[in-house]
Amino acid sequence: MFPTVREVLALDPVRHGAPRLVAGEVGLDRRVRWVHVAEVPDIATLLGGGELVLTTGIGLPADDAGLRAFIGDLAGVGVSGLVVELGRRYLDGVPRVMGAAAERHGLPLVELRRATPFVRITEAVHALIVDAQLTELRATEEIHQRFTELSVEGADPGEVVRQAAELSGCPVVLENLSRQVLAYDPAGESAELLLDGWEQHSRRIRPEGRTAYDPDRGWLVTMVGARGQDWGRLLLRWPPGGDLADGQSLPAGGPAPVPTPGRAVATPAGPGGSSPAGPGRLSPAGPGGSSPAPPTRLTILVERAASTLALGRLIRRDAEGLERQLHRTLLTALLDHSWPVDEVALRARALGVVLDRRQLVGVVVRHRADDGGEDTPRHRQPAGSGPLSEPGHSGEALDNVPDAGPARLRDLAEAVGHALREAGLTGLTSALDDQTVGVLLALPDPAAEERTLAAFAAALRRARSDAYATSGGRRSVAGLLVAAGSGVGSLREARRSLIEARQVADAARRDRRDLPIFRLPHVGLAGLLHLLRDEPRVQTFVERQLGALLAYDAQHPREQLLGTLRAYLEQGRNKSAAASAAHLSRPAFYERLARIGRILDVDLDAVDACLSLHVALLALDAIRTP
C-alpha cells in the first residue's frame, strides 16, 4: 500500500523541484511509509524506518566524517531515501562525500535543484498513501463480498477460479496434491502455455508456509482444505504475463529506462510525444525484469478463494423428490456419521425399509463411461468430495460432462428402483453423485446374498433393456456396471460396505470383463490404488515416497531417474535384467541406483523399502491415469 521512492519522485510537487538522482539507484524501489522534514544531524534517533527525509542541509555537519556518519545513521535505521533542496546550504550540489556514502549504503540521495515547498511534497505523498489504503480496503471488501456470494450460491470450483482470475487479472490454477490441474483460468493468456508441462513446473514452486509467494517462480500459493485435511493448492501467477520458466517478466512495452547515478533520465514519450515526467526528470518505472512481491489484496484473494473452494466441498445440493431425499438423507447420515445409527434405523423403518437384524450389502450402479458410451476423458473429481469419501468432506464433483445430466441420472435411479421391486428386495436407494446410484440392500437371509445380488443384476438389465427398447435402442446395456461391497451384519458396518462398493465400481470402469456383479476380489492392487487415487492420504504417501525423486527429475529432465527405479522394481530387483530393460550399461545403471538411494534416503537392497516404493509407483500411475 506504500509508494516507492521512484513513484514519489514522479509526483508533480517533486518534479517541480527538478529532481536529480545523485546516488543509491538500487534503492529506488524501497517503500515510503512516511515523509519527514529534518534539519538536525541526529534525526536518525527519532526515526523508525521507511521514512523519506527532506532537508535543506542547513543543520548538517560541515566535516566529511560527520556527513558520512549522518548518511550511515539514516541507512542504519532503514530510511527510504534522502532528498536535499539546493540553495540554502549547498548551491551547486551536495558534497561528493555524501554521494559516495549514500552509494555505498544503497540509500537513494536526490537533489532538488529548484526551491520547493516541502509541505506540498508531504501532502502529496501522504495523500497517495491514504488513497492506496482506501483502494486496498475497497478491493478487499469486494473480494470478501464476491466470495461470500459464491459460497452461499454453492459455486463450482471452475467458477471460483474464474472469479479469482477476474478480480486479480492474473492466471489462476487449482491443482490436487499430485500436481494435477482440477480447474484453471488463464486470464486472457495462452492456456496451452500455462498448462504445458504443468506437473514438473508445479513441483518447482515450493514456497515456505501455508500461504506464501515464490519469487523465483513468480507464483503466489495457498493450500486448499478444511478440517485439517488439505486436498490441493491454489496458485496465482504474479506478475501476470510472466515467463513460465522462471516467473519473471518485463513490464509491458519493453524494458524501462535505468537511471544513471548523477544524471537525470527522461521517461518514454507519452501521448502526443510529450514525456510524462518532463525532460530531464526521473522515470517512475522500475528497472526491466523486476518482480516485486504481490500486493496484500492478492494474498487475501487467494486465501478467500481457497476458503470458498474448501467450503464448496462441504455443501451438497439436492433436487429430488421427498421420498428420494429421505433415502439420500439416511444414506448420507450413515456415511457421514451425522446421525446415531438407531435413529437411522428408526427413520428407515418409518419409510418401510427394515434395517435391523438384516444382512446389509452396499451396491453402486453406474455407466462404465461418463457419457454412457465409450470411455472418454473427464475432469477428475477432487479427493474427498462426494458422500462416499471421508466424513465431513461431502460436496459436488468436478465432473461436468454435458450428457451426464439430471435426466440421465434420474433414468438410472428409476431403473434401479424398478429392479428392486421386480426382485422383491428392500433397501435405501438414491443418487450418490452426478454419475452413480447407490443402494443399501437389506436381506433377511445372509446365505442368499450371492443369489439375491444376481437376481437384482438380472432385473436391472431387463429394466434397462426395456427402457432402451421403448426409446429406439439408442444405447447399449453393456455399458452398465454393478458393483457390490462385502455383506455386513449390522447397520454400524453399512458404511464400509457402501464405500467398498463405490471403490470397486470406480476401479472396474476400465475392466472389460462383462461380469454381472463386480466384487472386491475382482480388482487387484493396481485397481485398488486406482480407485483411491483421489484420496489425499494416498497422494501424500506418493509424495513422501517419491516426491524427492520427482522433484529431482523436474530439475533434471534429461535423466528421469523414475524410469530407472521403475525398471529395477519391475524386474524383481534383478539389477542385470533391469539394466537391460532400461537400455543402460551395468555400471551406468548401478550409478543411477546409488543416486536414487541417496535422493530418497533409502536402501534399495531392503525388501520393505522397495515394497513401499513399488506401491507408491503403482499409486502414481493410477493418479496420472485420466
N, C-alpha and C positions, 0 to 999 in steps of 0.2 A: 504493500500500500504506500510505501515511501518512494519518492522520486530519486533518481540517481543524480550524481554531480553533473553528469553530461546533460541530463534533462533540465536541471536548474540553470545551467549556463545557456540554455536555449530560450529561457524566458525573456520576454520583452524588457523588463526593468534591468536585467543583467546585460542583455545585448546593447542597451542604451549606453552602457559604460564601456563599450568596445573591449570585450574581454580578450585576453591573450594568455594562452597556456604556457607557463614557464617551465614546469616540471611535474612529474607524477602522473603521466598519461595512463599508466597501468591501473590507477585508482579511480578513473573517471566513472566506472560503473558501481562505485560504492553508493549505498543508500544514504539519503539525507533525512535524518529523523527530526531535525530542528535547525533553525538558523540563530546564531548567537553573535552579537556585536561585542567586541572586546578591544580595549586599549591598554591593557596591563600585561606585563610579561609573564606573570604567574597564573594566567587564566586557566591553565590545564587542570589545576587542582579543583576547579569549580565545575568541570565538565564531566559528562557521563558516557560519552561516546556517541558517534553518529551525527554530531553537530557540524554544520558548515560555518566556519568562523569568518566574520567580516571585520576588517580593521583598516585604519588609515596608516598604521605603523608609528604613530607619534609616541606611543608608550613602549616600543620595542627596544631591546638592548642596543647599544651603539657598537659593541665589540663583536668580533666574529664568533668567539666562543659562546657568548650569550645568545646570539642568533641560532647557532647550532643547537644549543640546549633548548631554546624555545620551540624549534621545529621538532626536536626529539620528544619533548614532553607532549606536544599535541599528537604526534603519531602514537605515543605510548598509551594514551587514553582512548585512542580509536576515533579521533575526529574524522569526518568525511573529506574535508578539504579546507584550504585557507585562501581567502580572497583579499587582496590588498589593493586599496584605492590609491593611485598615484596622485601627487600634487601637494600633499601636506608634509610628509616626511621624506618620501622618495619621489624625485621629479621625473627622471628618465626611465627608471626601472628598479626593481628590488635588487638588493645586493646579491652578487653571484653566490656567496656562501649560503644564502637562503635557498637558492635554486638547487645547489648541489646537495644540501642536506635533505630537501624535500624529495629530490630524485632518489636519493639513497634509501629513504623510508617508503617510497611509493606513495607519497602524500601529494594529491593534486594542489599545485600552487598557481593561482591565477591573478594576473594584474588587470585592474580596471583603469584604462588609460583616459577615461573621461569621468568627471565628477558625477556621482550617482547617489541619490538619497537612499540610504540603507533601509529605511522604513518601507520603501516600495518593494525592495527585494524580499524583505521579511514577510510582508503581506502576501506577495505573490506565491512564495514557497509554501507558506502556511495554508493559503487557500488551496493550493494544489494538493497538499496532504489531506486536508479536510474533504475535498471533492473526491479524492481517491478512496478515502474511508467510506464516504457515503455511497459511492459507486459499488464498492465491495459489499457493503451492507445490503444494498438493493439486489445485487446479484445473488447474494446468499439467501435473501428472502425468497427470490424467485426459484432458486434451487429447491429450497425446503417445500415451497408450495407445489411445485411441479411433481416432485417425487412423492409427496403426501397424496396427491391426486392419483398417481399411478398405483400406489399401494392400496388405496381404497377401491380403485377400479379392478384390482387384480390383474394388472397388465402383464403380458407375457414377457419373457427375457428379451426377445428381439425388440420390443417396443421400448423397454427400459434402456437398452443400449443405444437405440436410435435417439431417444431424448437426451441422453448424456452427450452424445456426439453433437447434437444440435445446439445444446446450451454452451458447450465448450468450444465448438468449431474445430475439434481435434478428432482423429481416428480413435475409436474405442473398440476393444476386443474383450470378450468374455470367454475364458477357457476353463477346462477342468483341471484336476491335479496332474493329469498326464499330458498337459500342454496341448490338448485338442480343442479346437475352436467350437464353442457352443453357439455363439452369436457375435456379430461384428457390425460396425458401420464405419466405412472409410472416410466419412465426412467430405465427400466430393473427390477424394483422391482415388487412385487405382486400387481396386480390391485385389487384383492379381498380385500386384507388387506387395501389398500389405500382408497377404497370407502365404506367399511363396516361401517355402521352407520354414513355416511358422514354428514347428516344434524346436528345431535347432536354434532359431533366433530367440525363442522364448526362454530356452534354457540358459542363454547368456545373460538374461535380465535377472539379476539377483540382488535386489535392494535389501537393505537392512531394516527390519521392523515390519509390523503388520501393514502399515501404510507408509510408503517411502518412495523417493524419487531416485532412479538410477541415472546419474548424469552422464555416465559413459555411453549408455544406450539411448538415453532420451525418452524414458518411459516412466510414468507415474503409476504405481502398482498398489493395489489393496487386496487383501484376502476377502473371500466371499463365503459366508457360512452363518449358521445360527446354532445356539445351544451347545457351543463348544466344539462343533464339528464343521470344519471348513471343507468345501467341496469344489472350490475353484478360485480363480484370480480375475480381477477386472483391471485392465491395462488401458491407459490413456497416453498417447504419444504427445510429448511436448518438447520443443515447439512443433506444431503441425507442419507437414511438408518436409520433415527431416529425412535424412538418409537412413534407410532401414539398416544399413550395415553398421552404423555407429551412432545413430540417433542425433547427429549434428546437422545443421543446415545453415545456409547463408540467408540473410534477410532477403525479402522479395526485391527483385530489381538488381541483384548482384551485390558485391562487397561494398560496404560503406567506406568513405574516406577515413584514413587513420591520421589523427593529429600528430604533428611532429613537434616535439618539445621546443619551445622558444619561438614557434611560428603559429600564426592564425591560419585556420583551414576553412575554406568555403564549402558549403553543402552543395549537393547536386541541385541543378536549376529546378524550380517548381513550375507550376502552370504559368504559361506566358513567358518563360525563360528567366524569371527572376529567382534569385536564391532566397529560400525561406528565411534563412538566418542573416541574409545580407552579406555583402562582400567582406572578406576578412574576418568572418565570425566563426565561432566554434560550431561544429555539427553535433546535433543531439543524438545522432545514430551511433550505435556501438560498433566496435570493430567486427568485420565479417567473420562468420563462423562461431560466434559466441553462443552459448546455450544456457541462459540463466535458469535458475530453479523456477518451477511453475508457481503462479500466484496462489495465495491461500484459498481462494474460492474454488480452484480446481481440485485441491485436496478435499475440501468439503463436498464438492460434487461427486467425486468417485466414491467417497465413503457413504454418502446418502444413496447413490445408485446401488452400491453393494448391499446396503441395508434393505432397499426395496426388493432386490433380487432374492435375498435370503427370506424376506417376509413372504414373497410370492410363492416360495416353495412350501410354505406352511398354510396356504389358502387353497381350498378346493371348492369349486362351484358345481352345482348340480341342477339339471333342468328336467328331471324325470318325474314320473307320476308319483303320487303319495305312497302307494304300496312299495314301489321300487325304491323310493327314497328311504323308506323304513328298512328295507332289506340292506340297502347300501350303508345306512347308518349303523346297523348291527354288525355288518362285516367290518366296517371301519373301526368300530368300538373294540372288536376282537383283535384287530391288527395293531391298533394304537394303544391298547390297554386303557382306553379313556373311561370305560365303564367297568364296574365289577362284573365278573363272569355270571354270577347269579342273576343280576339284573338283565344281562343279555338273554339268558335262558328264559327268564320270565316274559320279556317282551316278545321273544320269538314264539313262545307258546301262545301268546295272545294273537299272533298272526297265523296260527295253525301249524307252526313248524316246531316239532318237539326235538330238542337237542340233548335232553338229559338221558343218560343210560343208553346212548346210541354209539355206533361206530361212525366216526366223522371222517370224511375224506374231502380234502380240498381239490377242486378241479378248476382248470383255466382253459378257456376256449378262445381261439384267435385264428386269424388267417396267417398262413406262413409268410406272406409278404404284406406290407402295409397297404398296398393297393389292391389286394385280393388276387393278384396275378403273379407274374414272375417277381423274384426278389429285386427290389430297387433300392438305391441308396436312400437313406433318410437321415434327418438330423437326430443326433444322439440325445436320448432323454438324460438329463443330468442326474448324477449319482444321488441317491437318497430321495428322489421325487416319486410321487405316486403312493398309493396306500399300501403297497407291498414292500416298502423299504423300512428302514429303522423307525421306531416310534418318534413322532414329532417332526418327521420330515415329509409330510404329505404335501402335495402340490401338483400343479399341472405339468404335463410333459411338454417337451420342446417340439415334439412331433407336430408337423403342420402340413401333412400331405393332403392335397385337396380332396381326393377320393375317399379318404378316411373320415367322412363327415358323420354327423349325428344320425342321419338316416341309415347309413350302412351299419353303424354300431347298434342302432335300435333293431334292425332286422336280425342281426346276430343274437341279440338278447332275447327277442321273441322266439327265435328258433330254439334256443336253449330252454326257455320256459316250456315250449311245446314238447320238446323231447323229455323233459322231466315228467310232464303229465302223462305222456304216452307210455313211458317206462314205469309209471306208478311210483315215482320217487318223490321225496320231500327234501327241502333244503332251502337255504338262503341263496339267492342269486341276484347279481347286479353287475352292471358295467364297472370295471375297476379303473379304467383309464380310457383314452381315446381309441385303443386297439383291442382290448381284451374284455371278456366277460368271465366273472368268477362265480363258482358255485361251492357251497359248503353242504355236501350231501350228508344226510342223517340216515344211516342204515340200521335197522333193528337187528340184523343177523351179521356179525363180523365175518363169519365163514363165507358169506355170499358176496364179499367185496369185489372180487375179480369178475364174477358173473354179472353183478349189477353194473359195474363200470362198462363192461362190454355191451350190455343192453342199452345203456344210456348213449354210448357212442353210435350204436346202430340206429337208434331212434333219432339222434341228431342228424345223422347223414340222410336219413329218409326225409326229415323235415326240411333240410336244405335242398334236397333233390326236388321235392315238391315245389318249394318256393322258386327254384330256378326254372322248373318246367313251366310254371304259370307265367314267368316273366320272359319266356322265349329261350331259356337256357343260355343266357349270355355269359354266365360264369360257370366254372367247374368246381365241384365239391372237393376235388383233390387238393385244393389249396387250404382246406380246413384242418386245424391241428387241435387235438385234445390232449392235455397233459394232466396227470393226477399226482398228488403228493402221497406220502405214506399215511395209512389209516391210523387214527388215534382213538383212544378210548374215553377221553374226557374233553370237555369244552375248553379247559385251560390249555390244552395242547393243539387246539384247532389252528391257531396262528401259524405254527410251524408247518402244518400240512399245506396251508394256503400259500405260504411263501415258497415252499418246495415246489408246488405245482407251477407257480409263476416262473421260477427259475428254470425248471425243466422245459416249459413252453418256450422261453426265450432261447435256450440252447438248442432245442430241437428244430427251430425255424430253418436251419441250414442242413438238417438231416433229411436226405432224400428218401429214406425208407417210408413206406406208406403203412405205418402201424396204426391200429385203431386207437390205442392209448399209449402215450409215452409216459414212462416212469423213470425214476432216478437212475436205476441200473442201466438204462439205455444211453446215458450220456457219461463220457469218461471225464478225466481230469481237465482236458482241454475244453470240453463243453462246460464243465463246472466253472472254470475260470472265465470263459466267455460270458456266461450269464451273470457273473459277478463283476464284470469289467467296469461298471459304473459305480461300484461301491468305493467310497473314499478310502476305506481301510486297505482295500486291495491295491489301489493306486499308490497309497502311502507305502505299502510293502514293496512295491516295484521300485519306487523312488529310493527307498532306503537300501535296497539290494543293488540296484543298477544305476542310481542317479549319478554317482560319481563317474561311472564309465560313459554314460550317455552325455554328460557334460564334457568329458574329455573328447569324445567323438565329435561333438558340436564344435569344439575349438580346433580339432584336427581332422577335417572331413576326409582327408586322403588316407587315413589309417583305418578307421572303422574297426576298432577292436571288438565291438559287439559281435561281429561276424566270426571273429576268431574264437570267442568264447562259445558261441553257438555251435560251431563245428566241433569243438572239444567235448562239449556235453552231449551232443547228438551222437557222437561216436563212442559213447560209453567211457569217456576219459582215456581212450586209446590215442596217445599222442601221435604215433606214426600214422594211423588211419586218419586222424583229424588233420594233420599237416597235408596229407594227400588230398583230402576233401576240400581243404582251403586253398589248394594250389600254391603251397608255400614249401620252401625247404625246411628241413627239420630244425636247423639252428635258428632260422628266422622265426619259425612257429614257436619254438621254446622261448625265444627272447620276448615275443609278444605275450605269451602266457605269463612270464615273470612280470612284465609291465602291468598286465591286468591284475595280477595278485597284489602288486604294490598300490595300484589305484584304488582297488576295492578293499584293500587291507584284509585279504582272506587267504587261506591256504587251499590252493586248487587241488591238492592231493587228498584233502579231507572229504570224506563221503558226505557228511552232513552239510558242509558248506556248499558243495556242488549241487546237492539236492535243493537247497534253498534258491540257489542261482537258477537252476533249471526251472523250478516252479515260477520264479519271477520272469524268466524269459517267455514261458507259455502265457503268463498273465499279460505281459507286454504285447505279445502277438494278438491276444484277444482284444486288448484295449485299442490297438491300432487297426483292427478289422472293422470296416463300416457295418 
